[in-house]
Amino acid sequence: MVPRPLLALGLVASLALGACGGEPAASPISDPTEILTKSLDAAAAAQSVHVKGEIAGSVALDLTGQGGGAPLDLTGTTIEADVDLADGNLQASFSAPSLFALSGELIALGQDSYLKISLLGDKYQKSTSTADSPTGALRDPQGAIADLKTSLDELPTPPTKAPDEKCGDADCYRVTADVPTTDVGGALGGVLGSAAPDVSGSGTVDVWVRKDDLLPAKVAITADGGAEGTITVTLELTRWDEPVSISAPPADRVVESSPGS
């Protein structure tokens, strides 16, 4: 018979292990497509996330809309955002020192968006978002996740698994995928808007996924448009499921958009 003091000690140790997260560790995943799919599922179930991004490289921007464009170094361009995935809201700030020292802030609440741009003063321009607006995916995150899964299935070359890496203090999987040439212009346009050139080229997407909860920790997108330029967009995703508070700017700081604008 085991002495009672040892039984008591064993019980205390078991409770302590349970309190410290003594659940069995998840089995390692070796299939890169499975890693990405499960990471998308984990992100779809999340309530919120903090995103910090930066852009490096240069691209020929058509700022006049007349065709062509001079190379512009975008290195130093940054974005930071709190995203309320549960309610579809967002508050973001951005800065592009090489683009006329441009900076600004975007707040999205429901169907309303408030955009402030440094070149236009200190007022927010209020507008109503549509499904294809930059914040449209927030209205239907599940649909956006489904679209990404479909894109995974349609990749001409399956993603590959790179050696595991550290993401800060976390252990991460790293998966690399080649992007179809037809998507390179779209990748540039998603970042730079209508000034982005219509190019063909090559692109890659690298995704770092935390092993413990399978949430994405970092995403790097490289779009190589040849003579049109090459840019890399790097996004760090942290503070998953932490509380976020997003509210509209004060009424005296808002200007309503005119219909059709």
Protein Blocks (a to p, Z undefined) as FASTA:
>chain_A
ZZfklmmmmmmmmmmmmmnopaccddddfblklmmmmmmmmmmmpmbdcdddddeddddd
dfkonggjddddfehiacdddddfknopacdddddfknooiacddddehjbccdddfkno
jbdcdddddfklmklmmmmmmlmmmmmmmmmmmpmbdcdddddddehjaccddddddddf
klmmmmmmmmnommbccddddddddddddfklopafbdcddddehjnopcddddddeheh
iacddddddfklcccddehZZ
